[in-house]
């Protein structure tokens, strides 16, 4: 596969005929792409049609060089001295992430957290449709949340196959999380969003993302202390 150098940035970019494989792109770059999409969407909403790597970097608190390097993994998007076409770049990044498609998802656990997740209005506009909700608590079966009837875990595999569900959202207590994740994997789900505060084990062909606000707060305190911020000590 031949690569050429982008004269605007000095970064390597793909030729038009090069086929990109996921293994070629570092995970950290993929994790930044949604941030680019969100920033570009904000720019479109403010009627900005063109953006430079410098201005995009200012918006995202990143260096222009890092942005150019990240984008160079996927091709050439900008021209020297002219910047990036905001809508074109946003649409291309959405396509790269598969966000130009609808992704059916299911929710496991309809307690307070699960109820908040299923009623969150931000999933559908981004292409994620929660089409089924499951719980092992008999008292929850039959409830309707967000227009979806809660069904038993006994129907998990059948429902996943029926709706071609590829993403599972786990919102159960930590002691139940690993068994639930195992069931999802056995049912054929290959993408899991886990809200339980554990470090789950999944096969290599399964993609898992863990959401734990406590971990984020714990790392935040390191930087707060470096800035001289100390917690109040009760007198």
N, C-alpha and C positions, 0 to 999 in steps of 0.2 A: 504494500500500500504506500503510495507516494504522498508525501506531505510537502507543502510549500510554506514559505514564510510570509506573514502578513506585514507589509511594509509600514503600516500605520502603527503597529505595536511591537513588531519583532517576535510575536508569538507564532507558534506553529498552528496551522489551520488545515482542515481537511480539503482535499480536492473534491470536486462535485461528484466524482465517481467512487469515492471511498465509502465503504460500508462501515458504520460505527457499531461496535459491539459494547454491551454494558460493561464488560471487563476492562475496557480501555478508559473508562471515565471514573475517577476517584469518587468514593461515596460522598465525601465532603462537598464536592462540586454539585452533585445531584441534589444534596440537601439544601444548597443555596438557590437552586433554580426557582422554587416557589416564592422565595423572597424577591427575586427579580420580577416575577410575574405580578406579584402584589404591587410592587413599586411602579411598574409600567402601567398597570391598571389605574393606579392613582393619577399618574401623569395624563392618561387618556381622559379621565374624568375632569381634569383641570384644563383640557383642550390643548395639551402639549403634544405636538406631533413628532418632534425630533428631540433627542436627548444625547448629550455627549457622555462618554464614560466618566468624565470628571463630575458632571452633575448627578449622574446616576450613583456614583460612588459617594457623593456628599449625602444623598438621600438615604443610602443604605449604610453609611459609616464604614465604607470600604475604600480601598485604593483603586484608582482607575486601572492600574496594571493588573490587579487581581480580577477585576471584572473582565478585562480583555482576555486574560488567560483562561478564565472559566468558559467564556463563550467560544474560544478558539477550539474547544473540544468538539463543537457541534457544527462548525463551518464559519463562513464569513457573513457577518450581519451588518457591519458598518463600513463607511468610507472615510478615509483620512480627511479631516477638516470638515466633515459633514455630519458626523455622529450617526446615531441609530434611528431608523424609522420606528417609532414607539409601537404602533399597532402591529407592524410586520414582525418585530422582534417578540412582542407578547404572544402573538398567534403561533409563531414558530416554536417558542419554548413550551407553550401549552401542548402542541402536537408532540414534541419530544417526550413530554411526561405522560402522554396519553390522555390529557385532559380535554381533548376534543371528542371524547367518547363518554358514555354513561357507564358507571361502575356500580353494579348492584352489590349491596352490602347487607349484613345482618347484625343484629345487636344481641348479645348474650348478657342477661341481667337487667331487670327493669326496676331496680330500686331507685333511690333518689338521684344517683348519678346517671343511671340508664335513662330515666325519664327526662332528665335535662338534655342528654345527648340526642335522644330521638326527637325532641322538640326544638333542637338547635336549627335555625333557619339557614345556616351557612353551607350546609352540605350540598343541597340540590343545585344551587347556582354553579358550583364547582364541578358538577358531574358525578356526585356520589349520592346514590339513592338507597336509603335504608328501606328494604322491602320486606323484612321479616324481623320479629323480635321473639326471643325465647327466654324462658325461665324455668327453674326446677321447682319453684314454690307453687304448690297447687292453688294457693289463694290468688296468685297473679294470673293464672291461665284464664283467658277469655277477656281480660281487660283490654280496652282500646287506648292506645297511646299514639298521638300524631296520626290518627286514622289507620293504625295498624293493630290488629288483634294479636295479643301475646299468646304464643303457643308453647306446648311442652317441648322439652329437650328431646323427648322420644322421637319427635318429627324432624330433628335437625338434618340428618343426611338426606331424607326425602325432599325437604324444602330447599336445601342448598342445590340439589340437582335440578329441581323443578324450575327455580328462578336463575339458575346458572350463577350463583353467588360466588364472587371471587375474593371478597374482603369480609373479615369478621371483626367486630368491635366487642372487646371483652370488658365488661363493667361489673365484675363480680368480686366478692371478698377475696383476699390474697390466698386463703387456704383452698379456694375452689378454682383459682385461675389456671394452674397447670393442667389439671384434668380437663377443663373446658377447652383449653388450647389444643390439647391432644385430640379431643373429639373433633374440633374444627379441621385439624390437619388430616385426620383419618377420613373426614367427609369430603376432602378435596380442596379445601380453602387454602390459598397460597399467600394471602396477605392478611396480617393480623395487626390491629391497633389495640394495644393492651393498656388499660388504665389501672390495673392492679399493681401495688408496690412490691413486685417480685422481679427476679431476673429469670424469665422463662426460657426453657430449652425447646428449640424447634429444629427440624431437619434443615440441611443446607439449601434446599430448594424452596424454603418458606421465608418470606420477608416479614419481619416483625418490627414494629415501632412501639416503644414504651413511653407513655405519658405519665410523668410523676412530678407534680409541682413542688413537692418537698425537695427533690434532688436539685431543682433549679434554684430554690431558695437557699439551699445549703452551699451551693457554689457562689451564689450572689454575696453571701456574707464575707467571703474571702476578699472580694473587691471592695466591699464597704469598709472593711477594716483597713485596707491599704489607703483608703481615702480619709481615714481618721474618724470614721463613723463608729461609735460604740453604742451598744444597747443600753437602755436606761436600767440602772440597778435600783430596785425598790429600796427605799430608805427604812 
